[in-house]
C-alpha cells in the first residue's frame, strides 16, 4: 500500500484525433499493398500505426528497430508537420561531385 502523501505520475499519452487516425490508417493500407516502397518511410509509418493501435513505445521500438525516445519524437513530428514529414525523405545529397580534374604540366 502506498502512503497517502505520495503521488504516482504516469506518462500522458498523446491521443490521435479522428482525422489523424484515418490518415494514418489510409496511408498504411496504401503503402502495405505496394511492391516498391521506401523501407525507412514504411518503418516510420509502421511505428505511427502501432502507436495508434495502443502499443507501448518499448514494444514499437522492438518491432521497428527505432529507439523508444524516437517514437515520441516521430509522433510529435507527425502532429506538427503532417504526413509528408513521415513519408518524404527531405535529405539531399552531400553535394559532392565527381569531377575530373585535369592538370597540365
Secondary structure as UniProt FT lines:
FT   TURN            4..5
FT   HELIX           18..32
FT   HELIX           39..53
FT   HELIX           57..64
FT   HELIX           68..81
FT   HELIX           84..87
//
